Amino acid sequence: MQNMTQTNGKKTLGSLKNQAYLKLLQTFPPRPIASEEDYQATQKVVDKLIDQGSLTTEEQDYLNVLGCLIRDYEDLYFPFN
């Protein structure tokens, strides 16, 4: 079970780092890519993160998750011959 703390009647993950990561997830929740539109939207978020240059650990983790989703989509629809 995850370490939860009570804050203003809402349960949130305890650490500030977890909260920063949760904010990223809320901004653009990662989901399996099912269409070209999803693919482009995910790539746009990835590009924005990469363009920042320096990333926090949370941003790096989020970028890795999005990258995995993109790789899975590309492997399925654009297999390397």
Residue, then its C-alpha position, 0 to 999 in steps of 0.5 A: m500500500q502506498n504512503m498516503t497523507q491526509t490533506n484538506g480532506k483529500k488523500t494525496l501521495g506524501s512527498l513533494k516529488n510524488q506531487a510534482y509527478l502527479k501534476l504531470l500526469q494530470t496535465f496529460p495522462p499517459r494512455p495507450i496510443a490508439s490513433e494518429e491523433d493520440y500519437q501526435a498529441t503524445q509526441k507534442v508533449v515529448d517535444k515540449l519536454i525535450d525542448q526544455g533542456s534540463l529536466t527534473t527527475e519527475e519530468q525524466d520519468y514522465l518522458n520515459v513513460l511517454g516514450c514507451l507509449i510512442r515506441d509501442y505504437e510505432d512498433l505496432y503500426f510502423p514495424f522495422n523491416 
